[in-house]
Every structure is written in structure tokens, then in C-alpha cells.
Amino acid sequence: MADASVYLGFAVRSGKIVLGIDNIERCRKRIYALVLCPTASDNLADKVSSFASKRGLPLGVTESPLEDMIHKSNCKALALLDENLAKAVMETIGR
């Protein structure tokens, strides 16, 4: 089974991802899951958690920093816009 970084890489290459909480909050597309970096600040973690609970979205926290997994600097939160990729990522990082 592949790890989360492989699935997140697929999401980046296919354009099925939204980076950053500000962009996530403005997103008009259907969001299937949120992923949070373990190095995110408490304020950001609360904001992402609140967003996820209001919309009934699964929220996963990766074990390693998101910057390393998707090769985007200073990325602390992302949203997945593909249902199958979201399921795969949530299964690999756990909830």
C-alpha cells in the first residue's frame, strides 16, 4: 500500500488540491477532506478543525510535514477535491 505522500502527489499533479486555509475557506468546489501539518500553529489547527466540523469533513494530521510531502514551502493545511484521493489519503494517515 502506498503512503500518503504518494496520494498527495497525485492530487497536486491532477490539480485536485487547495492549499492554505484562506483559499480553502474561499473554495467553491466540493471538498472531500482536509489535511493538516503536524507543525501547524494552535490557531491554525483550531481554524481548520472548526471548518471541518462545520462542514462534516474528515480531518487528518500527517506524521511528517506537508512541505516535505508535496514539495510546497510553508504549506500547513490543504483540502482534497477528489473523493477517491481523499479516501486513500485518510486511510493512509488515519483519522
C-alpha positions in Angstrom: 0.0 0.0 0.0 1.3 3.5 -0.9 1.8 6.1 1.8 0.0 9.5 2.0 2.8 11.4 0.2 2.1 9.4 -3.0 -1.6 10.1 -3.0 -1.0 13.8 -2.1 1.5 13.9 -5.0 -1.2 12.6 -7.3 -3.6 15.3 -6.0 -1.1 18.1 -6.7 -0.3 16.9 -10.2 -4.0 16.5 -11.1 -4.9 19.9 -9.6 -7.4 18.3 -7.1 -6.0 20.2 -4.2 -6.4 23.6 -2.5 -3.5 24.9 -0.4 -3.9 27.2 2.7 -6.8 27.9 5.0 -7.7 31.2 3.3 -8.0 29.5 -0.1 -9.9 26.6 1.5 -12.4 28.9 3.0 -13.0 30.7 -0.3 -13.1 27.5 -2.4 -16.4 27.0 -4.2 -15.7 23.4 -5.3 -16.7 20.3 -3.3 -14.2 19.5 -0.6 -13.9 15.9 0.5 -11.2 16.0 3.2 -8.8 18.3 5.0 -5.2 17.6 5.8 -3.2 19.4 8.5 0.5 19.6 9.0 1.8 18.5 12.5 3.8 21.7 12.7 0.8 24.0 12.3 0.2 26.6 14.9 -2.6 26.0 17.5 -4.5 28.9 16.0 -4.4 27.4 12.5 -5.3 23.9 13.9 -8.3 25.3 15.6 -9.4 27.2 12.5 -9.1 24.1 10.3 -10.8 21.9 12.9 -13.7 24.3 13.1 -14.0 24.4 9.3 -14.0 20.6 9.1 -16.6 20.2 11.9 -18.9 22.8 10.5 -19.0 21.0 7.1 -18.8 17.5 8.3 -15.4 16.8 6.6 -12.8 14.3 7.7 -9.6 15.9 9.0 -6.3 14.1 9.1 -3.0 15.1 10.5 0.1 13.9 8.7 3.1 12.4 10.6 5.7 14.3 8.6 5.5 18.0 7.5 3.3 18.7 4.5 6.1 20.8 2.9 8.2 17.7 2.6 5.3 15.5 1.3 4.1 17.8 -1.5 7.2 20.0 -2.1 5.4 23.3 -1.5 7.1 25.6 1.0 5.2 26.7 4.1 2.1 24.6 3.5 0.3 23.8 6.7 -3.2 22.9 5.5 -4.8 21.6 2.4 -8.1 20.4 1.0 -8.6 17.5 -1.3 -11.1 17.9 -4.1 -11.3 14.3 -5.4 -13.3 11.8 -3.5 -11.2 8.8 -4.2 -7.9 10.5 -3.4 -9.4 11.9 -0.2 -10.4 8.3 0.9 -7.0 7.0 0.1 -5.2 9.8 2.0 -7.5 9.4 5.0 -6.9 5.6 5.1 -3.1 6.0 5.0 -2.8 8.8 7.6 -5.6 7.6 9.8 -8.1 9.9 11.5 
